[in-house]
Amino acid sequence: MGMKDQFQDKAKDLADKAKERMDQGKDQARDRGQRRDEDVERSGQGAPERMDREMDQDYDV
């Protein structure tokens, strides 16, 4: 194996590792977004339309 092959292999390894880390970062960001959405739903802060419907039901005669 020559020097050229060693550098090509090292460059490919680094590119593969960078892609893996980028994919991990995307997955983590997606997970954080989903957790945030769940937290907002639980707190009731993210659903004003639901609150409007509940208020309308309270005042139906």
Summary of the structure (lengths in Angstrom):
residues: 61
radius of gyration: 25.1
end to end distance: 85.7
largest distance: 86.4
contacts: 110
relative contact order: 0.06
helix: 85%
strand: 0%
